Amino acid sequence: MADTNKTEKATGKKRNDERKKGNVFKSRDVVSVVSLLMGFMLVSALSGHMYTQMRELYLYIMDFAGTATELTIAQAGALAREMTTTAAVAVAPVLVVMFLIAVFANAAQTKFLLAWTLLKPKFNRMNPISGIKRLFFSLNSLVELAKSIVKIAVVFWLVYGTIRDLIFVAPDLLNTQLDEGLHFMRDEIMGMVFIVCLIFTVVAVLDFFYQRYDYEKKLRMSKQEVKDEYKQTEGDPMIKGKRREKQREISMSRMMQQIPQADVVVRNPTHFAVALKYDIDKDPAPVVLAKGQDYVALRMISIAEQHKVLMTENPSLARSLYGATEVGGYIPAAFFHAVAEVMAWVYEQQKRDIRAEERRQPN
């Protein structure tokens, strides 16, 4: 049931987490066939070098067999060293290059991943029962078994066919020159290896697509896992909503505290309200200290009345300023003329208040 619920593709975070664990997609058959093809090409290119080495070894053995009257331990050791050295010189370049190609093919598939976590011992894998289950009762094991059977059958069939054909021509090889016989054997073996490479390439391509499908299937997530991951990375939507609401409350509180410092509140008459302040010595244009709509506008008007802040009703200007300005920012240039008239009215009211206050004071 858990697997059937995993219908969603893996997210980027899931892929990165699996990559850190060393769980990446790769096909061993691709590595094998690439190494085999490169080895085949190298053997073809170095066939002259290998032929020279093997010919010298053959002549050395024939010369030794024709001149030696008895085989001592020292002579046997020298003969073994000569055979080992010749074989190493002939085959070592191919083996080294094939090893490097195999390392590069693995690294290319994993995008040069170095996962040190894979080096840590996993004691849960030491359970023999779990190991038997993975070996005999998993789809991967069955696929690997099928591929191994196909490979063994193909190699056996090709080797058997090649040897069967060579049996009929073996007597003729005894009557040919050494060079001709070796060239003939090389051509037969290389032809067999070429066919093996072609068949293994087909198997590797099929395995590549199967391994990619199986890897993507194992990485699938359930909808609940996707939601849980989103909560972990982005935060719980309810908590984020409460946090935003708290931030709005704090911002609203700060905005309301700015209203007593305003020079004027432009309103419409209760639906919109914008509090403006203009310090001609500091500000290049009037600053919006607060703005609000409906309930917030009513609160602004109430606070302005409590602190005796001048208010003017200008429905079109209030609505336009509300939509075009931000709290703490300057008004746009398009409103300079309209706001200048309001500020002129504010200065006139302030002067009247000052003169009225002066008249009330005793001489």
Secondary structure, 3 states (H helix, E strand, C coil): CHHHHCCECCCHHHHHHHHHCCCCCCCHHHHHHHHHHHHHHHHHHCHHHHHHHHHHHHHHHHHHHHHCCCCCHHHHHHHHHHHHHHHHHHHHHHHHHHHHHHHHHHHHHCCCCCCHHHHCCCHHHHCHHHHHHHHHCCHHHHHHHHHHHHHHHHHHHHHHHHHHHHHHHHHHHCCCCHHHHHHHHHHHHHHHHHHHHHHHHHHHHHHHHHHHHHHHHHHCECHHHHHHHHHHHHCCHHHHHHHHHHHHHHHHHHHHHHHHHCCEEEECCCCEEEEEECCCCCCCCCEEEEEEECHHHHHHHHHHHHCCCEEEECHHHHHHHHHHCCCCCECCHHHHHHHHHHHHHHHHHHHHHHHHHHHHCCC
